[in-house]
């Protein structure tokens, strides 16, 4: 059974870079069938897609975040990562990683999520 | 402001049916059959309930069904149960530029 687990600092200072990793177990991130994505949810608010990537390195980003987002893959460790630069309090959220069938497809399964707070 | 519009809340009694709407535009819901629905209980990760407008993943109860008409997708839950009380989010593919959009979420209360 495929499982995803997010990890990274729970507190980031304003203007710094948020870095998270999603470890994939029970399946290979190099599968040609799937894409791997990041979604976030500010406290008490709705979901926002951040971006997705294919194991080959192709990336797709939310246009509103594109200038600050980098998603990358480490196939040797079966994990992928998110970097969000120049963070502000508005970037405080629970960050989820998830698998999708295609770039047009649905997200399943999801990681349990990790709360990142932006504060000095 | 979310790209897809959902009612903030809906409610129903056990055994009843409810429908949650998800209104988009000709550029997302109206143009593609790639609408998905997610159930989220407090403090938990979202769970896929419906994909490709009306398909149900293995293990999801057949009390959950999805449909679409023009720019509006709908999630119907029949035979409401207490465990269905949760937040529900719709999601749609929105073309090669915007790619993925979510609705603002709907809180379902089982009375």
Interface residues (C-beta under 8 A of the other chain):
Chain A: X37 X39 X46 X47 X48 X49 X52 X60 X62 X63 X96 X103 X104 X105 X106 X107 X108 X109 X110 X111 X112 X113
Chain B: X2 X32 X34 X36 X38 X44 X45 X46 X47 X48 X51 X52 X57 X89 X91 X93 X97 X98 X99 X100 X101 X102 X103 X104 X105
